[in-house]
Amino acid sequence: MADIKSHCISDEEFEKIKKEHKYRCAICGSVQGQPHFLRTNIIIELHQGCKDPKKDMTADNIIPQCQICHRWSN
């Protein structure tokens, strides 16, 4: 099986995906740069998460995830 993490998209492609999601986590809806709604001491940073972890991390399989949802999904 290929190393899925090595197939991440470019920063420019991810910026477009974040904009399409209105800079919100696709899982919990937290907004980039704002405090997390459950853990207000954490400022949201969006990471490249995947819709289907069995597939490569291509633009059509990547969603923005806050650091909390990203940690839970990995």
Rosetta blueprint (number, residue, H / E / L):
1 M L
2 A L
3 D L
4 I H
5 K H
6 S H
7 H H
8 C L
9 I L
10 S L
11 D H
12 E H
13 E H
14 F H
15 E H
16 K H
17 I H
18 K H
19 K H
20 E H
21 H L
22 K L
23 Y L
24 R E
25 C L
26 A L
27 I L
28 C L
29 G L
30 S L
31 V E
32 Q L
33 G L
34 Q L
35 P E
36 H L
37 F L
38 L L
39 R L
40 T L
41 N L
42 I L
43 I E
44 I L
45 E L
46 L E
47 H E
48 Q E
49 G E
50 C E
51 K L
52 D L
53 P L
54 K L
55 K L
56 D L
57 M L
58 T L
59 A H
60 D H
61 N H
62 I E
63 I E
64 P E
65 Q E
66 C E
67 Q H
68 I H
69 C H
70 H H
71 R H
72 W H
73 S H
74 N L
